[in-house]
Amino acid sequence: MKPLMRPSLNLTGLLALLALSACNTLTPPKAAVNLVDPQADERTRSLFDYLQSVRGKEVIFGHQHATTEGMTLTAQDGSQSEVKNSVGDFPGMFGWDTLSLEGFEKPGVSGNKTQSRDNLIEVMKKAYKAGGVLALSAHMPNFVTGGSFYDTKGNVVSHILPGGSKHTEYNQFLDMIADFALNLKDDSGKPIPVIFRPFHEQNGGWFWWGAPYRTADQYKAIYRYTVEYLRDVKGVHNFLFAYSPNVPFNQSEATYLETYPGDEYVDILGLDAYYDGKSPAWYSGTAQDAKLVSRIADQRGKVAALTEFGYSNLRPTGTQDLNFFTKLLAALQADRDASRMAYMLTWANFGTSNFFVPYKNAAGLGDHDLLMDFTEFHKDPATAFSKEVTAANVYGRSVQTAPEKPLLHIATPNAQDILSSKTQTTLRVKVLHVGVSKVTYRIGNDPTEFEMALDPSTPMKYYTAEWQPDAALDETGTTLTVKVYPTRGAPLETSIPVYVGDSAGETDPLIVDTFDRYKGSNALLDTAYSPAGDPSTITLNETRKGSGKYGLQFAYTLGSQGYTGQVKNLGGVNWSSASKLRLWLQPDGSNNKLVLQVNASGIAFEAYPSLASAAAGWLDLPFSSFKVAPWDTSNAGKTLSADLLKDIRNFGIYVNKAEVGGGNTGTVYLDEIQAQP
């Protein structure tokens, strides 16, 4: 038998073979990620890539104040955790809030912001060393009244935008956040990444940045400003930015994106969802909302996450649903898109009347009812806690950012703003990622372009001009168009609708709405009202009205929420001289439940005119007949007194599904809604 002969290779062939082998074994370079911050540091880029990589494989479990609050903690220095005491492992994600920086929450120190900052940095560093993902939410103070985030008076957003009376105070608050971010470094001096989530749950009405207290375009403007100030002015490059409205979204992309500031300003698309323990449909509804958000994130190259969730109103005993965690996980995992949540963060364990993670062997309490279910949730391969979230995997990836495209937006005024012909309005324009030859603006169909100048007085580098609308535009709408001529490439252009007139609001504080001040514009009407619950549409109607030129047409479709509504911000007007609410109403004969809700001094009072007939007419509803909303058990039995009427914050029009009968769709007409003596 002949010996086996090996073919010979010359040097060139050998090198070629080695090169081919290397090509077959090396991991191909990753595509660059498109982040809000093209200058994001290496670990922040890695964090984004990691969050994308876990979607659909496992969901990271997070806990607010994981190491600084809890019923079983004996120290709040970052070394202990309620989660670890319950299931033997730290969470994979750790959340805190700017309230800690202000000294209002642990590990902050009241009256000492420097020590508060240092304490927060210390506990965050401990979580980071273990590989934990870090998040910072922002429950900001009311910059107008000095109250808390729950103080909804003062139309705060309009006052903190550029040119607003409290803009400087807002900048100072952002300076505090930037100071924290720039000092948050590891032992080698490298920045530690954080997911920053400002202005969350903005489609609700419980925070001053909520839907009734600003327009959608004002929200977009303040979100953009916040990002630009932190990133471009203060040089913060270790933040990912999260956007997180509250459920439900009624499976509507338009509803979810109503206040979306744009792909250039958001890295993480989130949703906040809380279970009341009474509505089993919540699980499937939340999964449907997660599915929607996940699909939008995929389309836009973003991370999808359950940015905040929890079982509301837990108490030491009496838990109604003993399978909350596993039911929610199962609902998410049952759908391919819904399962692609990168993380799910629940809220803090502040005490026995406000907690979200079940405790184990707490002094005087024992084990919580949900502990067994939470233990099963922890064991599930679909969840990731600290042991599954390692520092090398989260922060050790080599990732580059994609170059940013030229960007133009109008900072002020905002779309749908009502401007006065008697005063000048400052136009502010932001241009990013492109060299500028000149910037111009024009009004309406007039082709005349007026050049804008770079404002040296502000670090935001706005192009500005002063514009006083012509009196001929009074009580009409027009278009503001801005054009950028770059040093290279094609011009950029953007337009917004604005309105001119001196009736920016009802002059009589007793008037809720006559519907004649919107200049016939349904778009302007939409900016004054905020939707709630199931879908509803409001439009101006010239034929069905009590008086004047227009009435309100309220068309509704009742779905899974069982109610729908529209809410108008009244800004704390004084109705103490009034004794009743008067309005014109044409019901729809549906027998559904019409709810007229007055928020007086923070308490929701309701009246229930009948929808059983379709006959139009005038109604007088004495304030003595208004009742506290049935869900507000803490204020049950209170009356709508003259003292409470001194602070009318908002007015809501709702339709609830009838308990018996009633259709799912209908149209109600209202007009001339006002308080009277």
DRENRO-924240 format. One line per field, with one value per residue (C-alpha): x, y, z. Coordinates in pm, 1 decimal. Each point is the difference from the previous one (the first is absolute). Layout:
BEGIN
u [X  ...]
v [Y  ...]
w [Z  ...]
END
This chain:
BEGIN
u [0.0  133.9  43.1  -255.7  150.7  -81.4  -24.1  265.3  -78.1  220.7  29.8  -254.2  -258.3  62.3  -53.2  -317.8  -133.4  78.4  -171.6  -310.6  -4.0  20.1  -287.7  -212.7  63.1  1.7  -330.8  -107.4  -6.3  -330.2  -205.0  30.5  -283.2  -202.4  -15.0  -136.4  357.8  247.6  276.6  -128.7  290.2  102.4  -185.5  -322.2  20.1  61.9  -300.7  -231.0  133.8  -40.1  -359.8  -77.5  170.2  -208.8  -335.7  -197.5  249.7  -45.7  -143.8  212.0  -182.2  49.7  -97.1  -18.9  204.0  110.4  277.2  -122.7  -358.6  -163.1  -175.2  282.7  301.1  221.1  225.4  -66.6  356.4  -39.8  104.0  -348.1  -314.6  -359.6  19.2  310.6  -152.3  -308.9  148.6  375.3  111.9  17.8  -210.6  166.2  -103.9  6.5  -209.5  13.6  -155.8  111.6  -180.7  311.0  217.1  -225.3  25.1  -366.2  62.3  274.3  292.9  -37.6  46.8  -254.7  151.6  332.7  0.1  372.7  -19.5  -317.8  181.7  299.1  -218.8  -195.6  320.5  134.5  -299.2  -20.2  367.1  -60.5  -286.1  209.4  293.7  -232.3  -98.5  -332.3  -184.4  -63.6  -301.9  -93.6  -356.7  -95.5  -283.8  69.1  -132.8  -261.7  225.2  -287.7  -159.4  289.4  -217.1  63.8  -36.2  -361.5  -75.9  -156.8  -62.7  175.4  32.0  357.5  126.1  -78.6  198.4  315.5  38.7  247.5  -134.1  -220.1  -3.3  148.1  246.5  301.1  -129.4  -43.5  353.9  125.0  -180.8  161.0  336.4  -49.6  -65.7  300.2  224.0  -105.4  51.4  344.2  114.6  -140.2  320.8  154.0  325.7  199.7  -173.4  -220.1  -364.4  -269.0  -304.4  -352.4  -342.7  -157.2  -380.8  -143.6  -367.7  -141.9  -370.8  -63.7  -334.4  -150.3  -114.0  181.9  326.5  37.6  144.1  -311.7  -239.1  -247.6  272.2  192.2  -40.1  155.8  238.9  104.4  84.8  209.8  176.0  93.9  118.1  221.7  130.2  88.0  199.5  179.0  88.5  143.1  178.7  113.1  34.7  106.7  188.8  -181.3  87.9  -90.8  -380.3  -243.5  -337.4  -330.7  -354.5  -276.6  -368.7  -252.2  -223.4  -245.8  75.8  -307.1  228.1  58.1  346.1  -126.6  -114.6  335.9  195.6  -222.9  272.0  301.2  284.8  158.0  246.3  287.5  -92.3  -97.9  201.9  -250.8  -372.2  -177.6  -337.8  -113.9  -273.1  -148.2  -243.6  -283.1  -56.4  -357.5  14.1  120.1  -7.5  291.5  248.9  -105.3  -46.0  351.7  137.7  -178.3  149.2  344.7  -44.5  -79.9  300.2  232.6  -103.4  45.3  343.4  101.3  -109.4  202.8  309.1  -83.3  -0.6  -343.8  -54.0  -263.0  146.3  -223.4  -250.3  -147.7  -287.2  -161.9  -131.5  172.8  -37.2  159.6  -307.0  -304.8  167.3  -272.8  216.4  270.9  154.9  66.4  363.8  -32.6  -326.4  154.1  310.7  -213.1  -211.8  312.3  168.4  -310.3  55.7  321.4  0.7  -118.7  273.8  261.0  8.8  363.6  -85.1  -287.9  48.2  -235.9  -25.8  150.6  -76.6  -57.1  -208.4  -295.8  -242.8  222.2  204.3  31.6  245.6  -124.2  215.7  127.3  6.6  -50.4  -7.7  -356.0  -128.0  146.3  -20.7  -218.9  -285.9  172.9  339.6  -62.2  -105.5  295.5  231.8  -140.3  38.9  366.1  57.3  -149.1  268.9  -167.4  97.2  347.1  116.9  348.9  159.6  -106.2  95.8  380.1  215.6  206.8  -309.4  -178.5  288.6  279.3  -134.3  175.3  -264.2  16.7  -265.0  -138.2  57.3  -294.5  -199.6  -56.5  -285.2  -216.0  -283.4  -182.8  47.5  -242.6  -279.7  -158.8  -241.9  -359.2  112.7  -221.8  210.3  -93.6  18.6  66.5  334.3  312.4  60.0  354.0  64.0  263.2  139.0  238.9  229.2  212.8  260.2  51.4  197.1  -223.3  24.7  -322.1  -341.7  -318.4  -369.8  -310.9  -368.5  -292.4  4.6  219.9  327.1  198.9  276.6  133.4  344.2  50.6  312.9  197.5  -70.2  329.9  -176.3  -107.8  209.4  -278.6  121.6  -343.2  -58.0  -248.5  -216.0  -277.0  -332.1  -309.8  -298.2  -180.5  -336.8  -155.3  67.7  -214.0  -236.5  156.1  250.8  322.5  318.5  350.3  261.1  371.7  267.6  366.4  256.4  289.2  358.4  -25.0  -299.5  -365.5  -197.0  -205.1  -352.3  -270.7  -336.3  -244.5  -353.9  -55.7  -301.8  -26.7  -242.7  -30.4  -256.0  260.4  -239.5  -345.3  13.2  -274.7  135.9  -349.4  -14.2  120.8  -58.4  -227.8  189.7  11.7  361.6  161.4  -36.2  -177.4  309.2  -41.8  378.2  -7.2  -290.7  205.3  282.6  -239.5  -127.7  176.1  -149.8  -40.0  -105.2  -148.8  1.9  -202.7  5.6  -98.4  -86.4  -168.1  -359.6  -183.4  -353.4  -37.5  69.7  -155.6  104.9  288.5  170.7  114.6  -86.6  197.3  -55.3  126.2  10.7  105.2  80.1  -2.3  239.6  206.8  27.1  -375.0  26.4  127.8  46.3  146.7  151.9  65.9  252.3  -151.7  313.4  -141.9  -271.8  -226.0  -364.4  -81.3  -261.4  -192.7  -261.4  -69.4  127.2  -207.7  32.7  -185.8  -18.0  -135.0  20.9  17.9  -270.2  256.8  -66.8  376.1  126.1  104.9  243.5  77.1  301.2  129.1  341.9  -25.3  307.9  126.3  -325.6  -211.2  -372.7  -251.5  -351.3  -186.0  -247.3  -209.8  68.0  -324.1  -177.2  119.4  -176.5  222.3  -29.0  157.9  105.9  65.8  202.8  30.2  343.9  -175.9  -100.7  358.2  150.3  360.6  111.4  -68.0  362.7  121.8  -78.9  229.6  -228.0  -334.5  -280.6  152.2  -212.9  90.9  30.0  79.8  344.2  80.7  -144.9  278.4  236.6  -156.3  277.1  -169.9  -333.4  -68.1  -268.5  -25.3  -229.3  -5.3  -146.8  -346.5  -19.3  -307.8  -59.8  166.7  190.1  373.8  -11.5  -183.6  16.0  -85.1  -15.5  81.9  29.6  27.7  144.2  42.7  -31.3  -269.1  -102.9]
v [0.0  334.1  259.6  282.3  299.3  355.9  265.9  264.7  373.1  283.3  304.2  203.1  -274.1  -47.1  368.7  -0.3  -298.9  162.2  320.0  -191.3  -187.1  326.4  145.2  -302.5  14.0  370.8  156.8  250.4  361.9  116.8  264.6  338.1  88.3  314.4  174.9  332.3  92.5  -65.3  70.4  -251.0  -159.7  -359.6  -156.2  184.0  -129.4  -348.1  24.7  84.9  -291.3  -235.4  105.5  -66.3  -339.1  -135.0  86.9  -317.8  -210.5  122.9  302.1  177.4  50.2  340.2  153.8  366.9  79.0  -363.9  52.4  309.8  -85.7  -316.6  -159.8  -248.7  227.4  77.1  232.0  231.4  23.1  -212.0  -327.4  -145.3  -43.0  -104.5  -203.5  -186.4  -63.6  -143.0  -218.8  -11.3  230.9  371.7  139.7  44.2  364.9  272.4  316.2  330.4  342.8  362.3  29.6  -165.3  276.0  259.2  -176.0  -105.4  -374.5  -235.3  0.2  376.7  229.8  274.3  343.7  -127.0  -52.6  -66.8  -281.9  -125.5  -17.8  -178.3  -250.8  -83.3  -41.1  -237.7  -236.9  15.1  -94.2  -310.0  -106.5  74.7  -210.5  -299.1  61.2  160.0  224.0  343.8  226.2  349.5  129.7  361.7  105.1  369.6  276.4  245.3  285.7  250.2  -62.5  -164.5  -303.9  -363.1  -189.4  -68.1  373.8  48.9  373.3  268.6  -135.3  -83.5  -127.2  328.8  185.7  -214.5  -0.3  250.4  349.6  -115.2  166.3  -308.2  -103.1  91.3  -208.9  -296.8  38.4  -4.1  -328.7  -144.6  127.4  -215.8  -306.4  75.8  43.5  -345.1  -159.1  152.5  -119.3  -352.3  -186.0  -335.4  -45.0  51.5  330.9  -121.2  118.2  -240.5  -26.3  82.7  -28.6  342.5  10.4  352.0  103.6  -352.2  -94.1  326.0  -113.8  -10.9  289.2  -59.3  187.7  363.9  -113.3  -211.8  29.0  254.5  252.6  45.7  -62.1  -296.8  233.8  167.9  -343.7  -80.4  334.9  -38.7  -357.6  110.5  293.3  -227.4  -234.7  281.8  186.9  -305.9  -137.3  308.7  267.0  -200.2  -274.6  -298.7  -300.3  -290.6  18.1  -205.7  175.9  -179.9  97.7  -159.7  90.1  -187.6  -276.4  -45.1  93.0  -169.2  -179.9  335.5  106.8  358.0  -3.4  -129.7  252.1  300.6  171.4  -173.2  252.6  -188.6  -280.0  244.5  44.5  -346.6  -321.1  -212.8  -30.2  -95.6  -44.8  35.3  -237.6  -62.3  -274.2  80.3  -361.1  5.5  -10.0  -333.8  150.1  221.6  -278.2  -46.7  374.5  71.4  -271.0  163.0  337.1  -159.2  -159.9  338.9  168.6  -282.8  24.6  376.9  -43.8  -251.7  235.6  285.8  -182.9  57.8  -217.1  -96.0  -32.6  -21.5  310.8  -16.2  -257.6  -127.7  -130.7  311.7  24.7  -309.1  -48.9  -250.4  -223.8  -44.3  -13.8  -84.5  -137.5  -232.0  -61.1  355.3  -35.1  -333.5  100.5  317.2  -183.7  -267.7  263.7  167.9  -326.4  -120.3  256.4  23.7  378.9  54.7  -233.7  236.6  227.7  60.4  66.3  42.6  223.9  6.8  274.4  37.9  -165.3  317.7  -163.9  -222.1  229.1  58.3  -296.1  -214.1  -284.3  -268.9  -24.1  -307.5  -39.6  370.8  91.3  -22.7  -84.9  -334.7  -91.4  193.1  -170.3  48.0  -138.4  -347.8  143.2  240.0  -293.6  -186.3  317.0  15.5  -364.6  38.2  -14.9  296.7  237.5  140.4  103.3  101.4  -340.2  7.9  365.5  13.6  309.8  -131.2  -75.6  325.1  244.5  -177.9  0.0  178.6  214.8  312.1  266.8  84.8  354.4  230.6  150.4  376.3  107.5  310.1  83.6  308.2  38.2  292.0  61.0  -343.9  -135.2  112.9  286.5  308.5  312.9  362.8  264.5  258.2  -138.5  -148.3  -373.9  -136.4  -265.3  -253.2  -261.4  -285.8  -135.2  -308.3  -213.0  230.5  311.5  304.7  270.6  175.8  -60.2  175.7  4.9  92.3  33.0  -166.1  9.6  309.7  -107.9  276.1  -150.4  178.1  -95.5  -121.9  57.3  -232.3  111.8  32.3  59.0  -362.0  -318.9  -174.5  167.1  86.8  195.2  268.9  279.3  220.7  -21.6  205.5  -141.6  245.9  113.4  -125.1  -353.4  46.1  -289.7  -212.3  -276.9  21.7  -196.3  70.7  -150.3  -15.1  -80.7  -84.9  50.6  -230.8  54.6  -331.2  -193.5  76.9  250.1  -118.7  127.4  -43.0  164.9  25.5  141.0  294.3  216.1  373.6  163.9  148.3  -251.3  -256.9  -116.8  74.1  337.3  -90.7  -249.8  -145.0  -116.9  -351.9  28.8  166.2  -168.7  326.8  89.0  -266.9  197.1  -294.5  -220.0  -355.4  -21.5  293.0  -159.7  -318.0  189.9  123.0  -346.7  -321.8  -343.0  -272.5  -364.9  -150.4  195.9  319.0  281.4  362.1  241.4  336.9  -12.7  295.1  -142.8  -172.6  263.5  206.3  340.7  173.5  -137.2  -344.5  -278.3  -313.2  -336.0  -282.6  -334.3  -304.5  -368.5  -203.8  -292.3  -190.3  292.6  44.7  378.5  284.8  369.1  339.2  228.8  375.1  175.7  299.9  98.6  50.5  260.3  116.9  -110.3  79.1  257.1  -264.1  -248.5  -206.0  -121.4  95.8  -152.2  -92.1  -374.2  -223.8  -364.4  -297.1  -221.1  -269.2  -28.1  -4.0  200.7  359.7  128.2  370.7  21.1  309.8  -21.2  238.1  41.2  -337.6  -189.8  -136.4  78.7  -140.5  53.6  -246.6  153.5  -264.7  -120.2  -200.1  238.4  191.9  327.1  308.7  266.3  207.6  -156.8  157.4  -224.5  133.0  -56.3  -147.7  -292.8  -85.1  -308.5  -101.8  -241.6  -356.2  -106.0  274.8  -180.7  222.8  300.6  -181.0  205.4  342.9  274.0  248.0  295.5  362.7  -51.0  -287.9  197.6  257.1  -230.7  -155.6  -190.3  -180.6  -99.8  -340.4  -136.6  -380.2  -275.0  -330.1  -323.0  -63.9  -292.1  -123.8  80.2  298.1  -6.3  -1.6  303.0  328.6  376.5  263.6  375.5  265.1  378.6  307.8  -179.2  245.1  48.0  243.8  165.3]
w [0.0  -94.7  264.8  -3.2  -177.1  115.9  -268.4  26.5  40.1  -103.4  227.0  -195.7  21.9  369.9  71.0  -205.5  192.8  331.9  -110.3  -106.7  328.7  190.1  -200.5  80.9  374.6  80.8  104.4  -264.6  118.1  143.6  -169.0  170.1  237.4  -53.0  337.8  119.4  83.7  -282.8  253.9  255.6  185.5  -68.1  292.9  -76.6  -355.8  137.7  232.3  -288.9  -204.2  295.7  57.5  -365.4  18.3  289.7  -153.9  -60.2  196.3  355.3  174.7  261.5  329.3  161.1  333.3  95.2  312.8  -3.1  255.0  182.7  99.7  132.1  294.3  61.6  -55.7  298.5  -201.7  -294.8  -128.0  -312.1  162.1  59.1  -204.5  63.2  -320.0  117.6  340.2  -172.3  -275.9  66.1  -280.4  -67.8  -284.4  -336.9  -13.6  265.6  -11.7  186.0  -45.7  -7.1  334.4  146.8  -146.4  162.8  335.4  10.5  -40.4  114.7  -22.6  -23.3  297.6  61.1  -51.0  -136.2  -376.6  -20.8  252.3  -166.5  -333.0  149.7  184.7  -313.8  -198.5  263.5  -4.3  -378.6  -28.3  211.3  -225.6  -308.8  118.5  15.9  -361.8  84.6  -244.4  154.4  -48.4  117.3  -14.3  67.3  229.8  -43.3  225.0  -121.6  -111.9  6.6  340.2  182.6  67.3  -83.6  -327.0  99.1  9.4  -342.7  26.2  -198.6  -357.2  90.3  -335.6  -173.4  268.5  -12.8  -378.0  -150.2  58.2  288.2  341.3  173.0  -268.7  213.3  290.1  -230.2  -130.7  357.9  56.5  -312.2  124.2  310.7  -216.9  -220.3  303.7  118.1  -343.2  -50.4  342.7  -37.8  -86.2  79.4  189.8  -320.5  -69.9  -284.7  -18.1  119.6  -231.6  117.8  -161.5  58.8  -10.2  28.4  -23.1  28.6  -7.3  -182.7  -141.6  350.2  214.4  329.9  -76.2  -104.5  -334.1  -58.5  -290.8  143.2  86.5  -325.2  -370.7  -176.9  -180.5  324.0  137.2  -305.6  32.6  367.3  -53.2  -290.3  199.4  292.2  -222.5  -182.0  318.1  176.6  -306.9  -191.1  268.3  305.7  -183.4  150.9  -218.3  229.5  -28.9  -201.5  -21.3  61.6  -100.7  207.5  -20.4  211.3  -137.9  -166.9  -360.5  -151.9  -247.4  -167.6  -112.5  -31.8  363.0  120.7  -207.5  71.8  205.4  -155.8  -36.2  -289.9  -67.1  45.7  368.5  124.8  41.7  191.9  -66.5  319.5  158.3  360.8  117.7  345.9  100.6  241.1  105.0  -128.2  -380.6  -145.3  -350.0  104.9  -76.4  -361.1  -43.0  124.3  -228.6  -294.7  91.4  35.0  -341.8  -151.9  162.6  -99.3  -364.2  -2.9  158.9  -265.6  -276.4  146.2  122.9  367.0  311.4  135.0  375.3  271.7  159.5  307.7  123.4  320.9  207.3  146.4  354.8  134.9  373.8  240.1  -30.5  -219.4  -343.0  -251.2  -281.8  131.0  -343.3  -113.9  -107.5  -178.9  -170.5  -136.6  -117.3  -166.8  -176.1  -136.9  -99.2  -184.2  -275.6  -201.2  -8.3  357.2  124.6  -144.2  304.5  94.3  363.3  242.3  303.2  296.6  259.9  345.4  333.2  201.3  274.8  77.6  -184.9  -303.7  -124.5  -312.4  69.6  242.2  311.1  183.5  377.2  70.2  368.0  129.3  -349.2  -102.0  -369.0  -239.5  -186.1  -337.7  103.3  -141.2  -335.3  -8.9  71.8  -301.3  -207.4  104.3  -93.8  -347.1  -274.0  -168.8  283.9  65.4  345.2  111.6  -58.9  -364.4  -54.7  -0.8  -28.2  -291.8  -204.4  81.3  -18.5  -187.9  -354.9  -283.9  -169.1  -214.5  -49.6  -340.7  -127.2  57.6  -283.2  -24.5  226.4  21.9  238.5  123.2  376.4  42.0  -66.8  13.6  -255.7  61.9  229.4  1.7  -51.9  50.5  -272.2  272.0  116.6  -150.9  6.5  16.3  -261.8  108.8  -236.2  74.1  -271.5  66.1  -180.5  -297.6  -86.4  -44.6  -262.6  103.3  159.2  -110.3  84.6  -193.0  87.8  -174.9  -379.3  -12.9  -168.8  173.1  213.8  308.0  123.9  356.1  209.6  225.6  357.4  190.8  333.3  48.2  5.0  -191.6  -322.6  -131.1  -316.9  100.1  -135.0  134.9  -180.1  69.9  -188.2  -222.4  136.1  -323.8  125.1  312.4  67.6  -274.1  -34.6  -194.9  -57.6  126.9  -232.3  77.6  -255.7  56.2  -273.3  93.4  -104.3  -185.8  -125.0  -60.2  212.4  299.5  59.8  262.7  69.6  289.5  19.7  235.5  75.1  49.1  237.3  344.8  126.8  98.9  270.4  132.2  174.3  247.3  256.8  45.5  -362.3  -72.8  -374.4  -254.0  -288.5  -195.3  84.3  -218.4  -324.0  -160.5  37.0  126.6  36.1  240.9  186.1  38.6  168.1  270.1  93.2  96.1  -76.0  261.6  -8.5  -315.3  -328.8  -36.6  -254.1  56.9  -280.4  -35.3  -124.6  -153.6  10.7  336.5  261.7  273.6  -133.6  -174.5  -308.5  114.4  239.5  91.0  -167.8  223.6  -186.3  199.8  -35.8  319.0  17.8  253.4  241.9  26.0  -2.1  -213.0  59.0  -81.7  265.0  -10.5  222.9  181.1  187.8  349.7  -69.4  282.1  -9.2  362.2  -109.2  -197.5  116.0  -312.7  -335.0  -304.6  -347.3  -315.4  -69.2  -273.1  119.1  -236.9  151.4  77.9  373.2  53.0  296.2  -66.6  262.7  40.9  227.4  179.3  164.8  294.9  221.0  -117.1  66.7  -286.1  32.9  -247.0  -133.0  -221.8  -248.7  -172.2  -354.0  -12.3  -239.2  -305.2  83.9  6.0  267.0  274.8  329.8  339.5  231.1  358.7  147.6  301.8  -223.6  -102.0  165.7  56.3  -273.1  120.2  -46.7  238.3  323.3  207.5  -64.7  6.9  151.8  -63.1  -154.7  -272.0  236.3  -75.6  149.6  -236.9  -292.1  38.7  -189.6  -312.8  -174.2  -286.8  -147.4  -152.8  -231.0  23.4  -122.2  191.3  -133.5  139.3  241.9  -186.6  -366.7  -162.1  -325.9  -55.4  -227.6  14.4  -43.9  259.1  -60.5  261.7  4.9  222.1  303.7  286.5  373.5  113.4  329.3]
END
